[in-house]
Amino acid sequence: MTTHKELSEYELSLLNDPEKRASLKTKDRMAIPPQEMPHQNSVERRNNLEEVAIGYTLEQARIEAMRCLQCAKPKCIDDCPVNINIPAFIKQIAENNLPAAAEILKETTLLPAICGRVCPQESQCQKNCTVGKALKDVDKSVAIGRLERFVADWERTSNLAAVPKIKPETGKKVAVIGSGPAGLVVAADVRREGHSVTIFEAFHKLGGVMRYGIPEFRLPNDIVDKEIDMLKQMGVEFRTNFIIGKTRKLQDLIEKDGYEAVFVGTGAGLPVFMNIEGENLVGVFSANEYLTRANLMRAFDKTKADTPIYESETVAVLGGGNVAMDAARMAVRLGAKKVYVIYRRTEKEMPARAEEVQHAKEEGIEFRFLENAKRIIGDENKRVKAIECLRYELGEPDESGRRRPVKIENSEFILDVDTVIVAIGNNSNPLIKQSTPQIETTRWGNIVVDNNQKTSMDRVFAGGDIVLGAATVILAMGEGKKAAESINKLLAS
Amino acid sequence: MNKILFKQKLSDNVYLMRIHNPLICNERKAGQFIILQLDDDFGERIPLTIADADEKEGSITLIFQVVGKTTDELSRLNEGDKIANLAGPLGSPTHIEKFGRVVCVGGGIGVAPLHPIVQAMKKAGNEVITILGARNKDLIILEKEMAAYSDKQIICTDDGSYGLKALVTQPLKELCEENPKPDLVIAIGPPIMMKFCSETTRPYKVKTLVSLNTIMVDGTGMCGGCRVNIGNEVKFVCVDGPEFDGHLVDFDNMIARLNSYKKIEQKSHKCNLDKYLEQKK
């Protein structure tokens, strides 16, 4: 474990003297150095699944909170997909009033401990923070995500999280398909109105991508468990090993089982491959498979788990998003001696959270920018032995505004690797579509919804990655919130 | 839910179990499979094809051979015990219609998934010929059950201890040479058997379906571990299959992928038989 810097006398005086705090001017606040997040040592953490970012101490959190200027027109609120009242909860931290801070968070977000950890803050709430702008460095913005996490962790570890009030039972039933972030939010918000809620989950464990995808070193299972326990205490029912579309058809839930509304939050579960030569060799995995084995199936625990995981010395991870970072860092923890991340643009265009990229570098992962896989080469046993890549340069911006990568002819070169993990995205899972032909989908299989998350089917709503394509936990939550409002409105009439 | 209602040892290491699960029982169709896991935390998820279902009892029948840790543990469970996790029915059902003359080839434990297909094909009005093959007489399973839905049944054993002393490809070839030749062949068994059945029928241009049993984790399309080359396309066995045109399947790649973890599994669970064989070398 790393230790953080001792607090200065000045900082200590700020903590202890309310008057001094009250008299802080903008320039005083700007002069407070950003508080560093304590981290698990980068050598030790290569061998364990413990969380990398350890979390602020109370003192650190309060000092960091004092950096917030309490802007009259806070950009951070607009930039947050669920519009958390950020300056208000931060102010309460500075004043050491954590229960009030927790209350404010709860007004808008159900999963602060999770979002504080996995949201891409630098492209959301912290992107246009006045402090960061003034200091000309987004990394020096107020650490909103870390503060959110701090409050949520404090509340959880002090066992203060209270079960939300449930309105009198209405006797109406709502089905939620998928127990990922979108589904959990819908379940909570609909249950609060007094409707009975059943969540159907295909896997044997709950949490969706937060369980099978995001590794424990970034989001510990305990935190996901705690959120799910809270829903159980609220009276939400869970059915695991229950695959809507297979175990029971979606329309049967409405026509035969008496559900008055259904929310589809099945996620983006169909891995995309590169479509290159050698992709079906032994030793080529989708990031989904690699991470699911390690996380959900506990293959990291090689002595206890029955599910095997490939033994790798040298790994190439293809892609530049959070999933690529997770897979690369998991490969390190599973004993790979060398891990490359191969991305066809530059670091600037990478969609991964800045902090994950930073952590990956500290853990010894080698980033190879402006390169892309051309084919995978196997040995006589059809096992991966190398990957042939091409070099790229950046051309004109494309529709996404990012500069388009253009391959450089005749720039092929070969990297010796024994494992390739493909992390270039997911298409929508086909199970609901296959078994529910009447639901309207895009040509990529995403479910089409209106502004209220309503699908083309009566009483059926959808949200999260099955609508958005592969996105983030917070965007899924935002959609879940909207869907819950629509469901509650439908059932009120 | 998931309680074992009945258990029977069919041969040395082959077991039949009827498991209570009315949901899967009601939805399942011929050709579909389930995923089973015995320990919530550390168990592995394995796919097993549904061999039969009893709507009155609300049960599905699984027939499995002990080949690894999970199937070994499963074989040690008894009537009244519960299976921790059972999910399904998965995969696309077999396309059933009246084709005419349908030859169903089952090798070893592959007879189990073939059983509901034979039933459905017969009920659809087909002339059904079954070929059952195994190493020896003891390993032939469901002989009577299959005969009940077969117009003709041929049994082959490698050692000649029962029926013809032949591989299943021999009577299959003879049937292909008959007039009329089969309208459809369905072959289910070890990958190598399905490969050679497909090779046998290829020159006669007889459509041949095989049911693939690849490595899977989730069984719902999410991991892609089950992907196979079908002609020029990559398909997922769990959502696009498990049945494919045998003439298009890249069996060599599939067999290599099935052995992905062999090195690791041998290292950690070196079984006595392996040691014995090594000593003999």
Interface residues (C-beta under 8 A of the other chain):
Chain A: A202 F203 H204 K205 Y212 T240 N241 F242 I243 K246 T247 R248 G269 L270 P271 F273 N275 E279 N280 L281 V282 G283 F285 S286 N288 E289 T292 R293 M297 R298 D301 K302 K304 A305 D306 T307 P308 Y310 E311 N381 K382 R383 N429 P430 L431 Q434
Chain B: L23 I24 E27 Q37 D39 D40 D41 F42 G43 E44 R45 K69 T70 A84 N85 L86 A87 G88 P89 L90 V217 D218 T220 G221 M222 C223 G224 G225 R227 V228 N229 V234 V239 D250 D252 N253 A256 R257 N259 S260 Y261 K263 I264 E265 S268
